[in-house]
Amino acid sequence: MNVQVRRRIPASPERVFAVLSDGWSYPLWVVGVTHMRAVDQGYPAVGTRLHHSVGTWPFHPHGRFRQPLTGHAAE
């Protein structure tokens, strides 16, 4: 099954990239992320990480997102 979702964003590509490259704003645009613990210096460079929490108290599993060489990957 192949599913495509498209959404037109009324902003320039530069503005979109500026928002996405601000690691501290990750919880604002990723569903389920509740808290940022740290953002590696140099994010979104390849190999840098976002350290975040998901869920509600008292269950706050910690996660990491590493900026991969290609595509997207979550740990």
PyMOL Python script that loads the backbone (N, CA, C, O; Angstrom):
from pymol import cmd

cmd.read_pdbstr("""\
ATOM      1  N   MET A   1       0.837  -1.167   0.000  1.00  0.00           N
ATOM      2  CA  MET A   1       0.000   0.000   0.000  1.00  0.00           C
ATOM      3  C   MET A   1       0.888   1.239   0.000  1.00  0.00           C
ATOM      4  O   MET A   1       1.849   1.330   0.764  1.00  0.00           O
ATOM      5  N   ASN A   2       0.558   2.170  -0.851  1.00  0.00           N
ATOM      6  CA  ASN A   2       1.306   3.417  -0.970  1.00  0.00           C
ATOM      7  C   ASN A   2       0.389   4.570  -0.585  1.00  0.00           C
ATOM      8  O   ASN A   2      -0.646   4.790  -1.214  1.00  0.00           O
ATOM      9  N   VAL A   3       0.777   5.299   0.450  1.00  0.00           N
ATOM     10  CA  VAL A   3      -0.035   6.425   0.919  1.00  0.00           C
ATOM     11  C   VAL A   3       0.780   7.698   0.764  1.00  0.00           C
ATOM     12  O   VAL A   3       1.936   7.760   1.185  1.00  0.00           O
ATOM     13  N   GLN A   4       0.187   8.697   0.169  1.00  0.00           N
ATOM     14  CA  GLN A   4       0.831   9.999   0.042  1.00  0.00           C
ATOM     15  C   GLN A   4      -0.019  11.047   0.740  1.00  0.00           C
ATOM     16  O   GLN A   4      -1.241  11.076   0.592  1.00  0.00           O
ATOM     17  N   VAL A   5       0.643  11.902   1.497  1.00  0.00           N
ATOM     18  CA  VAL A   5      -0.041  13.013   2.150  1.00  0.00           C
ATOM     19  C   VAL A   5       0.693  14.283   1.740  1.00  0.00           C
ATOM     20  O   VAL A   5       1.918  14.361   1.829  1.00  0.00           O
ATOM     21  N   ARG A   6      -0.046  15.246   1.304  1.00  0.00           N
ATOM     22  CA  ARG A   6       0.545  16.523   0.895  1.00  0.00           C
ATOM     23  C   ARG A   6      -0.127  17.658   1.638  1.00  0.00           C
ATOM     24  O   ARG A   6      -1.328  17.633   1.908  1.00  0.00           O
ATOM     25  N   ARG A   7       0.673  18.645   1.959  1.00  0.00           N
ATOM     26  CA  ARG A   7       0.129  19.828   2.624  1.00  0.00           C
ATOM     27  C   ARG A   7       0.903  21.040   2.148  1.00  0.00           C
ATOM     28  O   ARG A   7       2.131  21.073   2.220  1.00  0.00           O
ATOM     29  N   ARG A   8       0.194  22.014   1.671  1.00  0.00           N
ATOM     30  CA  ARG A   8       0.838  23.260   1.237  1.00  0.00           C
ATOM     31  C   ARG A   8       1.021  24.137   2.472  1.00  0.00           C
ATOM     32  O   ARG A   8       0.079  24.370   3.230  1.00  0.00           O
ATOM     33  N   ILE A   9       2.223  24.608   2.657  1.00  0.00           N
ATOM     34  CA  ILE A   9       2.548  25.459   3.798  1.00  0.00           C
ATOM     35  C   ILE A   9       2.784  26.872   3.275  1.00  0.00           C
ATOM     36  O   ILE A   9       3.647  27.082   2.423  1.00  0.00           O
ATOM     37  N   PRO A  10       2.024  27.840   3.778  1.00  0.00           N
ATOM     38  CA  PRO A  10       2.157  29.210   3.272  1.00  0.00           C
ATOM     39  C   PRO A  10       3.387  29.914   3.852  1.00  0.00           C
ATOM     40  O   PRO A  10       3.278  30.930   4.539  1.00  0.00           O
ATOM     41  N   ALA A  11       4.561  29.345   3.554  1.00  0.00           N
ATOM     42  CA  ALA A  11       5.820  29.931   4.024  1.00  0.00           C
ATOM     43  C   ALA A  11       6.911  29.562   3.026  1.00  0.00           C
ATOM     44  O   ALA A  11       6.786  28.594   2.277  1.00  0.00           O
ATOM     45  N   SER A  12       7.955  30.332   3.031  1.00  0.00           N
ATOM     46  CA  SER A  12       9.075  30.048   2.132  1.00  0.00           C
ATOM     47  C   SER A  12       9.824  28.806   2.627  1.00  0.00           C
ATOM     48  O   SER A  12       9.765  28.482   3.813  1.00  0.00           O
ATOM     49  N   PRO A  13      10.527  28.110   1.731  1.00  0.00           N
ATOM     50  CA  PRO A  13      11.339  26.961   2.162  1.00  0.00           C
ATOM     51  C   PRO A  13      12.360  27.358   3.230  1.00  0.00           C
ATOM     52  O   PRO A  13      12.649  26.570   4.131  1.00  0.00           O
ATOM     53  N   GLU A  14      12.903  28.563   3.138  1.00  0.00           N
ATOM     54  CA  GLU A  14      13.873  29.020   4.138  1.00  0.00           C
ATOM     55  C   GLU A  14      13.244  29.139   5.518  1.00  0.00           C
ATOM     56  O   GLU A  14      13.868  28.782   6.518  1.00  0.00           O
ATOM     57  N   ARG A  15      12.016  29.637   5.582  1.00  0.00           N
ATOM     58  CA  ARG A  15      11.316  29.778   6.868  1.00  0.00           C
ATOM     59  C   ARG A  15      10.989  28.409   7.449  1.00  0.00           C
ATOM     60  O   ARG A  15      11.138  28.191   8.652  1.00  0.00           O
ATOM     61  N   VAL A  16      10.543  27.483   6.597  1.00  0.00           N
ATOM     62  CA  VAL A  16      10.246  26.116   7.062  1.00  0.00           C
ATOM     63  C   VAL A  16      11.508  25.474   7.612  1.00  0.00           C
ATOM     64  O   VAL A  16      11.473  24.880   8.690  1.00  0.00           O
ATOM     65  N   PHE A  17      12.626  25.579   6.895  1.00  0.00           N
ATOM     66  CA  PHE A  17      13.875  24.997   7.362  1.00  0.00           C
ATOM     67  C   PHE A  17      14.326  25.644   8.665  1.00  0.00           C
ATOM     68  O   PHE A  17      14.863  24.957   9.534  1.00  0.00           O
ATOM     69  N   ALA A  18      14.121  26.949   8.819  1.00  0.00           N
ATOM     70  CA  ALA A  18      14.508  27.626  10.061  1.00  0.00           C
ATOM     71  C   ALA A  18      13.753  27.044  11.252  1.00  0.00           C
ATOM     72  O   ALA A  18      14.333  26.847  12.320  1.00  0.00           O
ATOM     73  N   VAL A  19      12.464  26.769  11.072  1.00  0.00           N
ATOM     74  CA  VAL A  19      11.671  26.173  12.159  1.00  0.00           C
ATOM     75  C   VAL A  19      12.139  24.750  12.438  1.00  0.00           C
ATOM     76  O   VAL A  19      12.355  24.388  13.595  1.00  0.00           O
ATOM     77  N   LEU A  20      12.298  23.935  11.388  1.00  0.00           N
ATOM     78  CA  LEU A  20      12.684  22.540  11.572  1.00  0.00           C
ATOM     79  C   LEU A  20      14.107  22.394  12.103  1.00  0.00           C
ATOM     80  O   LEU A  20      14.419  21.395  12.750  1.00  0.00           O
ATOM     81  N   SER A  21      14.965  23.362  11.843  1.00  0.00           N
ATOM     82  CA  SER A  21      16.344  23.260  12.317  1.00  0.00           C
ATOM     83  C   SER A  21      16.516  23.788  13.737  1.00  0.00           C
ATOM     84  O   SER A  21      17.613  23.720  14.290  1.00  0.00           O
ATOM     85  N   ASP A  22      15.451  24.312  14.332  1.00  0.00           N
ATOM     86  CA  ASP A  22      15.476  24.727  15.741  1.00  0.00           C
ATOM     87  C   ASP A  22      15.065  23.525  16.587  1.00  0.00           C
ATOM     88  O   ASP A  22      13.875  23.284  16.791  1.00  0.00           O
ATOM     89  N   GLY A  23      16.035  22.784  17.073  1.00  0.00           N
ATOM     90  CA  GLY A  23      15.765  21.559  17.825  1.00  0.00           C
ATOM     91  C   GLY A  23      14.884  21.763  19.045  1.00  0.00           C
ATOM     92  O   GLY A  23      14.139  20.861  19.428  1.00  0.00           O
ATOM     93  N   TRP A  24      14.957  22.932  19.656  1.00  0.00           N
ATOM     94  CA  TRP A  24      14.143  23.183  20.849  1.00  0.00           C
ATOM     95  C   TRP A  24      12.657  23.283  20.525  1.00  0.00           C
ATOM     96  O   TRP A  24      11.825  23.167  21.424  1.00  0.00           O
ATOM     97  N   SER A  25      12.305  23.498  19.245  1.00  0.00           N
ATOM     98  CA  SER A  25      10.890  23.570  18.869  1.00  0.00           C
ATOM     99  C   SER A  25      10.318  22.199  18.485  1.00  0.00           C
ATOM    100  O   SER A  25       9.145  22.107  18.122  1.00  0.00           O
ATOM    101  N   TYR A  26      11.116  21.148  18.558  1.00  0.00           N
ATOM    102  CA  TYR A  26      10.698  19.787  18.187  1.00  0.00           C
ATOM    103  C   TYR A  26       9.340  19.385  18.782  1.00  0.00           C
ATOM    104  O   TYR A  26       8.519  18.831  18.052  1.00  0.00           O
ATOM    105  N   PRO A  27       9.063  19.638  20.078  1.00  0.00           N
ATOM    106  CA  PRO A  27       7.753  19.251  20.630  1.00  0.00           C
ATOM    107  C   PRO A  27       6.576  20.002  20.016  1.00  0.00           C
ATOM    108  O   PRO A  27       5.436  19.556  20.141  1.00  0.00           O
ATOM    109  N   LEU A  28       6.825  21.122  19.361  1.00  0.00           N
ATOM    110  CA  LEU A  28       5.740  21.885  18.761  1.00  0.00           C
ATOM    111  C   LEU A  28       5.247  21.284  17.459  1.00  0.00           C
ATOM    112  O   LEU A  28       4.118  21.553  17.048  1.00  0.00           O
ATOM    113  N   TRP A  29       6.073  20.471  16.795  1.00  0.00           N
ATOM    114  CA  TRP A  29       5.663  19.924  15.508  1.00  0.00           C
ATOM    115  C   TRP A  29       5.771  18.405  15.407  1.00  0.00           C
ATOM    116  O   TRP A  29       5.531  17.848  14.336  1.00  0.00           O
ATOM    117  N   VAL A  30       6.130  17.713  16.507  1.00  0.00           N
ATOM    118  CA  VAL A  30       6.144  16.244  16.525  1.00  0.00           C
ATOM    119  C   VAL A  30       5.168  15.773  17.598  1.00  0.00           C
ATOM    120  O   VAL A  30       5.365  16.030  18.786  1.00  0.00           O
ATOM    121  N   VAL A  31       4.123  15.088  17.171  1.00  0.00           N
ATOM    122  CA  VAL A  31       3.084  14.616  18.093  1.00  0.00           C
ATOM    123  C   VAL A  31       3.683  13.640  19.093  1.00  0.00           C
ATOM    124  O   VAL A  31       4.419  12.729  18.712  1.00  0.00           O
ATOM    125  N   GLY A  32       3.370  13.825  20.367  1.00  0.00           N
ATOM    126  CA  GLY A  32       3.804  12.908  21.417  1.00  0.00           C
ATOM    127  C   GLY A  32       5.035  13.350  22.174  1.00  0.00           C
ATOM    128  O   GLY A  32       5.263  12.885  23.290  1.00  0.00           O
ATOM    129  N   VAL A  33       5.836  14.230  21.604  1.00  0.00           N
ATOM    130  CA  VAL A  33       7.017  14.719  22.306  1.00  0.00           C
ATOM    131  C   VAL A  33       6.552  15.775  23.297  1.00  0.00           C
ATOM    132  O   VAL A  33       5.886  16.741  22.924  1.00  0.00           O
ATOM    133  N   THR A  34       6.912  15.583  24.566  1.00  0.00           N
ATOM    134  CA  THR A  34       6.411  16.484  25.600  1.00  0.00           C
ATOM    135  C   THR A  34       7.474  17.403  26.190  1.00  0.00           C
ATOM    136  O   THR A  34       7.144  18.428  26.786  1.00  0.00           O
ATOM    137  N   HIS A  35       8.747  17.045  26.028  1.00  0.00           N
ATOM    138  CA  HIS A  35       9.790  17.810  26.708  1.00  0.00           C
ATOM    139  C   HIS A  35      11.120  17.610  25.986  1.00  0.00           C
ATOM    140  O   HIS A  35      11.476  16.490  25.618  1.00  0.00           O
ATOM    141  N   MET A  36      11.842  18.699  25.790  1.00  0.00           N
ATOM    142  CA  MET A  36      13.200  18.607  25.252  1.00  0.00           C
ATOM    143  C   MET A  36      14.175  18.621  26.417  1.00  0.00           C
ATOM    144  O   MET A  36      14.097  19.481  27.294  1.00  0.00           O
ATOM    145  N   ARG A  37      15.099  17.657  26.420  1.00  0.00           N
ATOM    146  CA  ARG A  37      16.121  17.590  27.464  1.00  0.00           C
ATOM    147  C   ARG A  37      17.420  18.242  27.031  1.00  0.00           C
ATOM    148  O   ARG A  37      18.113  18.863  27.837  1.00  0.00           O
ATOM    149  N   ALA A  38      17.750  18.098  25.742  1.00  0.00           N
ATOM    150  CA  ALA A  38      18.978  18.701  25.217  1.00  0.00           C
ATOM    151  C   ALA A  38      18.933  18.678  23.698  1.00  0.00           C
ATOM    152  O   ALA A  38      18.240  17.860  23.093  1.00  0.00           O
ATOM    153  N   VAL A  39      19.677  19.582  23.098  1.00  0.00           N
ATOM    154  CA  VAL A  39      19.854  19.629  21.651  1.00  0.00           C
ATOM    155  C   VAL A  39      21.352  19.737  21.410  1.00  0.00           C
ATOM    156  O   VAL A  39      21.994  20.670  21.894  1.00  0.00           O
ATOM    157  N   ASP A  40      21.911  18.793  20.668  1.00  0.00           N
ATOM    158  CA  ASP A  40      23.343  18.827  20.388  1.00  0.00           C
ATOM    159  C   ASP A  40      23.720  20.100  19.650  1.00  0.00           C
ATOM    160  O   ASP A  40      22.985  20.580  18.787  1.00  0.00           O
ATOM    161  N   GLN A  41      24.882  20.635  20.005  1.00  0.00           N
ATOM    162  CA  GLN A  41      25.388  21.809  19.317  1.00  0.00           C
ATOM    163  C   GLN A  41      25.581  21.461  17.840  1.00  0.00           C
ATOM    164  O   GLN A  41      26.091  20.390  17.510  1.00  0.00           O
ATOM    165  N   GLY A  42      25.178  22.357  16.972  1.00  0.00           N
ATOM    166  CA  GLY A  42      25.337  22.135  15.545  1.00  0.00           C
ATOM    167  C   GLY A  42      24.146  21.480  14.870  1.00  0.00           C
ATOM    168  O   GLY A  42      24.159  21.286  13.655  1.00  0.00           O
ATOM    169  N   TYR A  43      23.085  21.125  15.656  1.00  0.00           N
ATOM    170  CA  TYR A  43      21.892  20.536  15.051  1.00  0.00           C
ATOM    171  C   TYR A  43      21.359  21.486  13.993  1.00  0.00           C
ATOM    172  O   TYR A  43      21.270  22.682  14.268  1.00  0.00           O
ATOM    173  N   PRO A  44      21.007  21.038  12.825  1.00  0.00           N
ATOM    174  CA  PRO A  44      20.722  19.697  12.344  1.00  0.00           C
ATOM    175  C   PRO A  44      21.839  19.047  11.522  1.00  0.00           C
ATOM    176  O   PRO A  44      21.552  18.318  10.573  1.00  0.00           O
ATOM    177  N   ALA A  45      23.087  19.293  11.863  1.00  0.00           N
ATOM    178  CA  ALA A  45      24.186  18.658  11.132  1.00  0.00           C
ATOM    179  C   ALA A  45      24.108  17.139  11.268  1.00  0.00           C
ATOM    180  O   ALA A  45      23.577  16.625  12.253  1.00  0.00           O
ATOM    181  N   VAL A  46      24.628  16.439  10.297  1.00  0.00           N
ATOM    182  CA  VAL A  46      24.644  14.976  10.296  1.00  0.00           C
ATOM    183  C   VAL A  46      25.285  14.470  11.577  1.00  0.00           C
ATOM    184  O   VAL A  46      26.359  14.930  11.964  1.00  0.00           O
ATOM    185  N   GLY A  47      24.624  13.518  12.236  1.00  0.00           N
ATOM    186  CA  GLY A  47      25.145  12.901  13.450  1.00  0.00           C
ATOM    187  C   GLY A  47      24.755  13.593  14.741  1.00  0.00           C
ATOM    188  O   GLY A  47      24.974  13.037  15.817  1.00  0.00           O
ATOM    189  N   THR A  48      24.178  14.803  14.673  1.00  0.00           N
ATOM    190  CA  THR A  48      23.749  15.481  15.894  1.00  0.00           C
ATOM    191  C   THR A  48      22.436  14.879  16.374  1.00  0.00           C
ATOM    192  O   THR A  48      21.720  14.235  15.607  1.00  0.00           O
ATOM    193  N   ARG A  49      22.125  15.095  17.661  1.00  0.00           N
ATOM    194  CA  ARG A  49      20.944  14.470  18.263  1.00  0.00           C
ATOM    195  C   ARG A  49      20.058  15.469  18.987  1.00  0.00           C
ATOM    196  O   ARG A  49      20.499  16.507  19.481  1.00  0.00           O
ATOM    197  N   LEU A  50      18.773  15.096  19.023  1.00  0.00           N
ATOM    198  CA  LEU A  50      17.798  15.760  19.881  1.00  0.00           C
ATOM    199  C   LEU A  50      17.480  14.778  20.998  1.00  0.00           C
ATOM    200  O   LEU A  50      17.218  13.606  20.726  1.00  0.00           O
ATOM    201  N   HIS A  51      17.497  15.225  22.233  1.00  0.00           N
ATOM    202  CA  HIS A  51      17.194  14.372  23.378  1.00  0.00           C
ATOM    203  C   HIS A  51      15.843  14.841  23.934  1.00  0.00           C
ATOM    204  O   HIS A  51      15.721  15.972  24.402  1.00  0.00           O
ATOM    205  N   HIS A  52      14.838  13.972  23.880  1.00  0.00           N
ATOM    206  CA  HIS A  52      13.477  14.384  24.225  1.00  0.00           C
ATOM    207  C   HIS A  52      12.768  13.334  25.065  1.00  0.00           C
ATOM    208  O   HIS A  52      13.231  12.201  25.194  1.00  0.00           O
ATOM    209  N   SER A  53      11.641  13.733  25.632  1.00  0.00           N
ATOM    210  CA  SER A  53      10.772  12.827  26.385  1.00  0.00           C
ATOM    211  C   SER A  53       9.420  12.767  25.706  1.00  0.00           C
ATOM    212  O   SER A  53       8.997  13.720  25.051  1.00  0.00           O
ATOM    213  N   VAL A  54       8.742  11.637  25.868  1.00  0.00           N
ATOM    214  CA  VAL A  54       7.410  11.460  25.302  1.00  0.00           C
ATOM    215  C   VAL A  54       6.465  10.986  26.404  1.00  0.00           C
ATOM    216  O   VAL A  54       6.909  10.476  27.432  1.00  0.00           O
ATOM    217  N   GLY A  55       5.167  11.155  26.186  1.00  0.00           N
ATOM    218  CA  GLY A  55       4.185  10.651  27.145  1.00  0.00           C
ATOM    219  C   GLY A  55       3.846  11.655  28.225  1.00  0.00           C
ATOM    220  O   GLY A  55       4.271  12.809  28.182  1.00  0.00           O
ATOM    221  N   THR A  56       3.064  11.190  29.206  1.00  0.00           N
ATOM    222  CA  THR A  56       2.640  12.039  30.306  1.00  0.00           C
ATOM    223  C   THR A  56       3.204  11.523  31.618  1.00  0.00           C
ATOM    224  O   THR A  56       3.538  10.345  31.744  1.00  0.00           O
ATOM    225  N   TRP A  57       3.306  12.409  32.586  1.00  0.00           N
ATOM    226  CA  TRP A  57       3.821  12.043  33.889  1.00  0.00           C
ATOM    227  C   TRP A  57       2.902  11.004  34.503  1.00  0.00           C
ATOM    228  O   TRP A  57       1.690  11.144  34.338  1.00  0.00           O
ATOM    229  N   PRO A  58       3.363   9.979  35.192  1.00  0.00           N
ATOM    230  CA  PRO A  58       4.755   9.715  35.579  1.00  0.00           C
ATOM    231  C   PRO A  58       5.517   8.887  34.550  1.00  0.00           C
ATOM    232  O   PRO A  58       6.650   8.481  34.810  1.00  0.00           O
ATOM    233  N   PHE A  59       4.931   8.633  33.406  1.00  0.00           N
ATOM    234  CA  PHE A  59       5.589   7.820  32.385  1.00  0.00           C
ATOM    235  C   PHE A  59       6.197   8.729  31.327  1.00  0.00           C
ATOM    236  O   PHE A  59       5.499   9.205  30.432  1.00  0.00           O
ATOM    237  N   HIS A  60       7.488   8.966  31.432  1.00  0.00           N
ATOM    238  CA  HIS A  60       8.199   9.827  30.496  1.00  0.00           C
ATOM    239  C   HIS A  60       9.385   9.083  29.912  1.00  0.00           C
ATOM    240  O   HIS A  60      10.523   9.365  30.288  1.00  0.00           O
ATOM    241  N   PRO A  61       9.157   8.139  29.001  1.00  0.00           N
ATOM    242  CA  PRO A  61      10.311   7.478  28.384  1.00  0.00           C
ATOM    243  C   PRO A  61      11.161   8.499  27.646  1.00  0.00           C
ATOM    244  O   PRO A  61      10.634   9.418  27.019  1.00  0.00           O
ATOM    245  N   HIS A  62      12.465   8.339  27.722  1.00  0.00           N
ATOM    246  CA  HIS A  62      13.373   9.247  27.032  1.00  0.00           C
ATOM    247  C   HIS A  62      13.703   8.677  25.663  1.00  0.00           C
ATOM    248  O   HIS A  62      13.851   7.466  25.502  1.00  0.00           O
ATOM    249  N   GLY A  63      13.817   9.556  24.686  1.00  0.00           N
ATOM    250  CA  GLY A  63      14.171   9.141  23.338  1.00  0.00           C
ATOM    251  C   GLY A  63      15.245  10.046  22.783  1.00  0.00           C
ATOM    252  O   GLY A  63      15.560  11.095  23.345  1.00  0.00           O
ATOM    253  N   ARG A  64      15.799   9.613  21.664  1.00  0.00           N
ATOM    254  CA  ARG A  64      16.800  10.413  20.965  1.00  0.00           C
ATOM    255  C   ARG A  64      16.484  10.342  19.490  1.00  0.00           C
ATOM    256  O   ARG A  64      16.007   9.321  18.995  1.00  0.00           O
ATOM    257  N   PHE A  65      16.745  11.409  18.801  1.00  0.00           N
ATOM    258  CA  PHE A  65      16.635  11.440  17.349  1.00  0.00           C
ATOM    259  C   PHE A  65      17.998  11.838  16.837  1.00  0.00           C
ATOM    260  O   PHE A  65      18.514  12.898  17.193  1.00  0.00           O
ATOM    261  N   ARG A  66      18.589  10.998  16.004  1.00  0.00           N
ATOM    262  CA  ARG A  66      19.900  11.324  15.436  1.00  0.00           C
ATOM    263  C   ARG A  66      19.701  11.751  13.995  1.00  0.00           C
ATOM    264  O   ARG A  66      19.010  11.078  13.231  1.00  0.00           O
ATOM    265  N   GLN A  67      20.312  12.882  13.620  1.00  0.00           N
ATOM    266  CA  GLN A  67      20.242  13.340  12.242  1.00  0.00           C
ATOM    267  C   GLN A  67      21.086  12.377  11.415  1.00  0.00           C
ATOM    268  O   GLN A  67      22.309  12.355  11.554  1.00  0.00           O
ATOM    269  N   PRO A  68      20.442  11.574  10.547  1.00  0.00           N
ATOM    270  CA  PRO A  68      21.170  10.536   9.811  1.00  0.00           C
ATOM    271  C   PRO A  68      21.901  11.105   8.595  1.00  0.00           C
ATOM    272  O   PRO A  68      21.748  12.274   8.241  1.00  0.00           O
ATOM    273  N   LEU A  69      22.699  10.238   7.970  1.00  0.00           N
ATOM    274  CA  LEU A  69      23.395  10.627   6.741  1.00  0.00           C
ATOM    275  C   LEU A  69      22.395  10.863   5.628  1.00  0.00           C
ATOM    276  O   LEU A  69      22.529  11.822   4.868  1.00  0.00           O
ATOM    277  N   THR A  70      21.370   9.982   5.518  1.00  0.00           N
ATOM    278  CA  THR A  70      20.315  10.144   4.523  1.00  0.00           C
ATOM    279  C   THR A  70      19.008   9.715   5.144  1.00  0.00           C
ATOM    280  O   THR A  70      18.997   8.848   6.018  1.00  0.00           O
ATOM    281  N   GLY A  71      17.917  10.294   4.719  1.00  0.00           N
ATOM    282  CA  GLY A  71      16.600   9.898   5.241  1.00  0.00           C
ATOM    283  C   GLY A  71      16.423  10.334   6.671  1.00  0.00           C
ATOM    284  O   GLY A  71      17.040  11.299   7.123  1.00  0.00           O
ATOM    285  N   HIS A  72      15.561   9.605   7.395  1.00  0.00           N
ATOM    286  CA  HIS A  72      15.252   9.924   8.791  1.00  0.00           C
ATOM    287  C   HIS A  72      15.347   8.659   9.622  1.00  0.00           C
ATOM    288  O   HIS A  72      14.987   7.577   9.157  1.00  0.00           O
ATOM    289  N   ALA A  73      15.830   8.788  10.852  1.00  0.00           N
ATOM    290  CA  ALA A  73      15.932   7.630  11.738  1.00  0.00           C
ATOM    291  C   ALA A  73      15.665   8.070  13.157  1.00  0.00           C
ATOM    292  O   ALA A  73      16.095   9.150  13.564  1.00  0.00           O
ATOM    293  N   ALA A  74      14.969   7.258  13.912  1.00  0.00           N
ATOM    294  CA  ALA A  74      14.726   7.526  15.325  1.00  0.00           C
ATOM    295  C   ALA A  74      15.280   6.391  16.137  1.00  0.00           C
ATOM    296  O   ALA A  74      15.222   5.236  15.715  1.00  0.00           O
ATOM    297  N   GLU A  75      15.821   6.700  17.303  1.00  0.00           N
ATOM    298  CA  GLU A  75      16.324   5.669  18.214  1.00  0.00           C
ATOM    299  C   GLU A  75      15.417   5.576  19.404  1.00  0.00           C
ATOM    300  O   GLU A  75      15.655   4.767  20.301  1.00  0.00           O
TER     301      GLU A  75
END
""", "prot")
cmd.dss("prot")
cmd.show_as("cartoon", "prot")
cmd.util.cbc("prot")
cmd.orient("prot")
